[in-house]
Amino acid sequence: MSEPRAQAAAVGETLDDHALHEAYESTLLTPGSGPRSGLSAAAEGVTPMALADWMLALLALGKANLVSVCPDPRAGAVLEVKRGGATPFACRLSPDHAAATVTRLALLASLDPLEEHGSLASLANVARVRVRTGEHVAEVLVSVGATADGLDAEVRALGASDSAPPSRGVSLRRCPRCGEWSAPSLAVCARDDTPLVDVPDDPRPGGNIGVYRLLGHIGAGGMGVVLSGEHVFLGRPVAIKVMRRAVADSSMMVRRFLAEARAASRINHPHVVEVTDYGVLADGRPYLVMDHVSGQPLDEMLRARGPLDPAEALRLARAVAEGLSAAHERGVVHNDLKPANIVLTEGSTDEHPALKIVDFGAASLQSGAASLSMDERIGTPAYMSPEQVRGEPTDARSDVYALGAVLYEMLTGAPPFTGDVPGVLRAHLTLEPGPVSAPAGPLPRAVSRVVLRALSKSVEQRPQSAAELVRDIDRALAVLGRPNWRKWLPA
C-alpha cells in the first residue's frame, strides 16, 4: 500500500512563500469565520504537488478531519477544510489547478483519477494510506473520481499519533483521573497533566467508535447494526451503522459501502437524514454516522392508526419522493425503502408532513451496482422491486417501486404481497397486486393509478424518476380536491 510522506518543512516553506498557510491559520483564529471566498489567489500560487501534500499534512497534524476538492460549475472548483462540524478554510481553484491536485493525490494513493463516479470500477477507487509529517503519523482514507464537471477528491482522517504508526483502532485518548476526552495526538491531560490512556474502537453499547460514544442499540438488518451515540466533544446525538462481519468479508461490499457513504454524505435535503461521517474500524468493517432522528417511524403510525386518508397518504408519499429525488440526483439509490425507514419528525401534520428518510446503509450507486448473489441481496422482501429480487443492478426506478409498495400499504393497511418470504419474492416477480381499495370503500381511479403504475413489473412502465412520481401524485391530489361527485370520474 502506498505511504505518501508529506514533509512538514518542505510543505510549510512552499506554502509560506505563497501565504496560504498563514491564511489558513488566520481562519482558525477567528471563531465561526466560516469559508473564505477571497483566498483563491493564495491557493493558485501553490503547485498542485505542494497543495496535495499540504492537504495530507493537515490531517497528520490533526488540524482537520476532512479535506476535499470538488468541481463547481460556478467557481471552477472549491477546496474545503473541515474540522469537526466547521469549515474553517475554503478557497476557489481553477479547473486545471484542481485537476492537477486531484491527480497528485490519486498517484500518491495508487488510484485512478479518471474513474467516473457511479461506475463499477469507481467502487474500488478508495484507498487507506498512511501519511507522515515530521513526527506525526495519520491513517487517511483517500477517494478520487471524475464527474461531468471535473475531477474531485476527498481525504478523511481515520487515526493519528505523535511519533509512531497509529495503534489500529485508537482514535481517542482519555484522562483516567478526570475523564476528559482528548485527541490521540496529545500525551497528557490539559486539565490536570495526567498521562492519557488510549481508548480503542469498541463497536458495542458503552464503547466508542472514533470520537463517538455508543449508547445503545437502535436496530439491525441484513447489512449491519445501528447504534445510538453521541459525539464526545460536541455532545451531538448520532446514529451509527456498522457493517456485519459476514458482509464485511466481501471486499466488493466494503468498497461499495464506502463509496456510497461518501455519496450519501453529500445529499442535502430536508426529507433525507444527514450522513455526517464514515470510516473503517480496525477489523476492517466500515461504518457510517448519521444524525439521530427523533420521531415516530411510519410503520408504528400505521400499526396504531391503520389505513390513512388518501390525501394524507399521498402527501406523505410526495414528501418521500422529493427526498428520494435529491438522493437520486447524487447518484444514490436507497434500496431498502420501507415504512420503518421513514420517520415522522416534530411538527408533522396531515396537511404538511415533516419526515426524514433514514438508513442509507443498503444504498447503492445508480450505475455502479454489479449483479448480486442471493446471499448479498439487500432489502426488505415486502418492498423489493422485481429487479432487486432477481439480484440485478438497481436504479431510481427500484426506489419508485418500493415507494409504490409503501403507498399501497398506507392506503389499504397491508403491503401488496404478504406471506412467507419465498412466496412474497415470487409474487413480486409474477403476480399483480390486488385492487387499491380502502376498508371504507374503493378509491378514485387517479389514486389507484399512481400506485399501480409505481408497482409495474417493467421498469419502463413505471415513473422514470422520483420527480415524475411527484407529478403523478400532484395530479391525484388535484382529483381529490374536486367536489365529491367528480372524484370518481376519469382524471
N, C-alpha and C positions, 0 to 999 in steps of 0.2 A: 504494500500500500504506500502511496506517495506520502512524504512527510515534508511539506513546504516549510521553509525556515524563513521567517520574517525577521531579519536582523534589525534590532531596535535602533542602533546608532545610524545605520545607513538610511533607514526609513525616516528617522527623526530629522537628519540633516537635509534630506531631499525635501521633506515637507516644510521644514522651517524656511528653506530658501524661498518657498512659494507661499508662505503664510497660511497654508491650510491647517497645519497642526495647531497653530495659535488660534485660528478662527474656531476650530473645534473646541479647544479648551475654554475660549470665551463664552461659548454657548453653555457649557457645563456650569459656569459660574453664575449664570442668570437663571434662577428657578423659574420653571414654566415658560421659558423663552420660546419653545416650540421650534419648528423648522425655520431655517433662514433661507430666504429666496435669493439673496444677492451675493452668494458666495461662489457662483459658477466660475468666475474668473480665477479664483484661488485654486479650484479643483482642476481647471483646464491647464494650469501651469505645471501640473504634476504628470509625469509619464504614466501610462497605463500600468507598467510594471510596478512602479512605486505605489500607485494608488491601490492596486490589488494587494500588495504586501502590507500597506497601511491598514486596509480593511481587516486582514488576518491578525495584525498586531493588536488592534483594538480589542479583539476577543481574547487573545492571550494575556493581555494586561488587565482584563476584567473591566474595561471601560465601556463595553457594550455586550449585549447578549444576541443581537441580530444586526447584520449589515446587509443591505440589498441594493442592487442596481436594477431598475425597472424602466423599460421604454415607456415614454409618454408622448403621444402624438402632438400635444400642445407645447411640450418643453424639450423635445429630443429624448432625454432620459433623466431620471432622478436617482440620486444616491441618497439613501436614508440610513441613519444610525439610530438604533433603538436601544434604550437602556431601561429595563423594566417595562412599564407601560408608556413611557415617554419617548418622544423623538427629539433628542437634544441637538441633533445636527441633520440638515438636509441641504442638498445643493443640486443644481442642474448640471448636466453633462451634454455635450454634443453627441449625436448618434454614433459617430465614428469613435470618439473617446470611450463611450460606454461599451461599444462592441469590443474594442481592444482590451479594456479592463476585464470584461467577462471572459474573453478568450484566455487571458493570462491566468485567471482563476481556474478555468477548465483545464489548462495544461498542468497546473500545479496539482490538481486533484485527479488527473488522468481521465477526464471526462470529455465528451464531445459537445461543444457549444452549439452545434447546428442541429441537434436533435429537436424536432418540433414538439412543443408541449402538447400532450394528448395522444402522441403516437405510442405504440407499444414499446419501442426502444427507449423512449423518454422515461419509462418507469424504472429503468436501471441507471439513469443518469444522475445518480446521487452517490456521494462517497463520504465516508467517515475518515477524516485525516487528522494528523497531529501537527500542531504548529508550535514553533519555539521562537520566543523573542527574548534574547538575553537569558535570564534565569527562569523566565516564565514559560510555562507549557500549557497548551489547551488542546482538547479534542474538539473538533468542529465538524458540523455536517454541511457539506457543500453541495448545492444543486444548481445546475445551469440548464438553459434551454433556449429555444427560439420561438418567437411569436410573430404574428403578422406585422407588428410594429418594430421588432428588433430583438436583440439578444437580452436575456436577463439572467441574474444570478442572485442567490441568497446564501449567506453564510451564517450559521446559527451555532452558538456555543453549546457544547454538551458537558464540559467539565474543565477545571483549571487547577493548577497548583503552582508553587513558587520555584522549585528548583529541580523537580524530578517529574517523570511522566506521571500523570494523574492516576490516583488509585481508581480503578474502574468502579463505577457506581457511586463515587463520592462527589456530591455536588454542594454540600453544605458542611459547615462546622458549627459546633455549639459549645457554649461555656458550661462546664459541669457544675459551676458554683451558682451562677445567676440565671442560667437557662437562656441567655441571649443567643440568637441565631447570628451567624456571620458567614461571609463569603469564604470559599475554600482557599483564597489567596492569603488570608490572614492567619497568623500563628497564635496570637494571644487575644484575649477579650479586651475590647476597647473600654469596657466599663470597669473591670477590676484586675486586668493584667493576668488573669488565669489562663494557662495554656488551653487552647481549644482542642476538642476531640472531633474526629470525623463522624459524620452521620451518613452511612451508606444508604443507597436506594433500597427500599423495602416496600414493594407494592401491595401492602396489606393495611387494613384499618389500624391506625396507631403508628404506622411507618411514614416514610417520606419518599417522594419521587422528586429529585431535584429540589427546587425551592417550595414545593407543595407538600403540606402536611395532609395525610389521608385521614378522614374522619369516619367513614362508614361505607357500606355497600348501597348502591342505588339499584342496580340490576345486572343482568347477564344475558348474553346471547351467543349465537354461534361464532361470532367474530372475536368477542372478548368480554371483559367485565368492566362495569362502570362504577367508579367510586366517587364519593363526595370528598371535597377537601378545601383547603384554603391556602393562599399564598402567604408564606410565613412572615414576609416583610410588609406586605400591603394589607393583609387580612381580607383579601378579596375571595369570596366563595367561588369555587370552581367545581366542575365535574371532569373526571379523568377517565378516559377509556384506554385500557391496556389490552393488547392483543393476547389471546390464549396461546399457551406454549405449543399446542398441536398445530395451530395455524402458522405460528412464527417459524415452524420448521421448514416452511416453504419460502425460499429466498425470494421468489417472484411475488408472493403475497406481502412480504415485508416491504419490498421495493414499491409495490402498488400503494400500500398503506401510507408510506412516507410521501410519495408523490401526490397522493390525493389529499393528505393532510395539509400539504403546502397549498394546494389549490383551494381547499375549503377555507383556509385561514385568510384568503383574500375576498371572500364573499362578504359583502356589506349590505344587509337588508334588514328592515325591522321585523320581518317574519322568519328570519333564519338565526339560529343560535350562533354566537360569535366563537370561532375557533381561535384561541389566543396563543397557543404554543403547541409544540410537538417535539419529540425526541426519541432516543433509543436507550433502553435500560442496559445495565452491564451484561445481562444474559442474552442480549440481542433482541428482546421484544420491544417493538415500537409502541408509543403511546401518544395520545393527543389530549390537549387540555381545552375545555370549553367553559364558557360562562355557565354557572349553575342557575338554571331557570326554575323559579318558584311559580307554582300554579297547579291547575288541575289537568292531567292528561285527558285527551278526548275519550279514550276508552273508558275511563272512570265515569265521565259525564254520561256517556251512552248507557252504561250499566245502571246508573242512577235514574236517568230520565227516559230511556227508551228512544224510539224514533223521534227525530226533530221535525219541527215545522219546516216545510220545503224551502221557504225563503231563508230561514236561518241556516239550514244545511248548505244551501248554495252560497251564501255569503262566507261561511267558514271555508268551503272548498275554494272559493275565489281567492281568499287570503293565502291559503296554502299554495295555490297555483302561482300567485305572484312571487312568493318566496322561492318556489322551485325554478321559476323563470330566471331569477337572479343567479341561482346556483348553476343552471344550465349555461348561462352566458359566460360563466367562468370555466365551463367545460366539465362540471361536476354533476354526476348522476347520483341520487341518494341511494337507490337500490333496496331500501328497507322502509319505505314509507308505510305507515300504519297508524291507527288511532293512538297507540301508546307513544308514538314519536311526534305527536302534535300536542303541544302544551298550551292551554288557555291561560294567559297571564292576567295580572291585576288590571282591572279596568275594562275587561272584555264584556261586551253586551251583545244581545241578539242582533241589533242593528249595526254595531261597529265592533266586530270581533278583533281582539288583540291576542295574538298567538305566536308561538315560536316552533319552527321545525327543528327537532333535535336529533342527535345521534347520527353523525355522518361517518361513523366508524366502518360502515359497509359500503361507502361510496366508491364510485369508480369514475375514471376519466372517460368522457364520452366516446372517444375513438381509440382508447388505449387498452381496453379490457380484452384479453385473449379468451378463447373459449375455456370454460372451467369444467373440471370433473364434478361428479356428484358430490364428492367429499368437500370440494372447495366452494360449492354453490352457497351463496349467502342470501338471506332474505327470510320473510315470514310467509309460509305456504298460502295462507288465505288471501294475500295481496300480491303474489308474484305474477309477473307477466308471463305469457307463454314462452317468449324467447328466453326469459330468465330460468324458467323451469327446464328448458332444453339445454341450459348451460351455454347459450350463445352470448356474444357481446351485447351489451345494453346501451341505450342512449336515452335521450329525453323522453321518448315515447313510452319507455318502460315505466318511468315515474308517472306519466299521464295515466297509464293503465292502473297503477296502484292507487292513484287518487280517485279514479273512477270506482274502484272497489270500496274505498273509504266512503265516498259519497253514497254509493248504493247502501252501505250499512247505516249511514246517518238517516237515510230516508225510510228504509224498510225494517231496521232493527237487527239485521244479520248480514254478514258478508255474502257475496254472490254464491259461494260454494262452501259447504260445511261438511264435516265428517272426518274420517281418518286421513292422515297426511297423504298417503299414496292416492287415495280417491280424490282429494282436493287437487293435487297436482295434475292428475289425469283430466279432471274437469276443466282446468284452465286451458288444456290443450284441445279438448274435444267437445265440450258442452257449451251451450249458450246459457247465460244467466236467466233466472226466472223473471217474470214481469216486475217492473219497478212500481210497487204499489205500497202505500202506507196502510197501517192497520185500519185507519178510518175510511179508506177507500182508494180508488185509483188517483194517480197524479196527472196533471196536464201533460200532454204529449211532448211539449217543449222541454219539460224537465226530464222525462224518461229518455228523450232523445240524447240529451247531454250525457247521461250516464252510460247508455248503451253504446254510443259512439266511442267514448273513452275506453270501454271494455271490449272493443273489437279485437278479434284474434289476430287480424292482419295489422301490422304496424302502419301500413299505408292507408288504412281506413280510419285510423284514429286521428285526433288533432295532432298535427305535426310538431307542436311545441306547447309548452305550458301557457305561453301568451295566447295561442289560438284557443286553448281551452277556456281562458279567461273571457274571451269574446263570446264563446258559446254560452257560458254561464250568464253573462250580461244579457244576452237575448232571452234566456229563460227567466231571469229576474224581471225583465220588462213584461213578459207574458203574465207573470204572477201579479204584476201591478195593475193589470186590466180589471175592469168590472167583472164580478164573479161569473156572470153568464157567458163571458167571452173567453175565459181561461181555457176552455175545452176545445176551442176552435184551433185549426192548424196555425202554427206560428208563421 
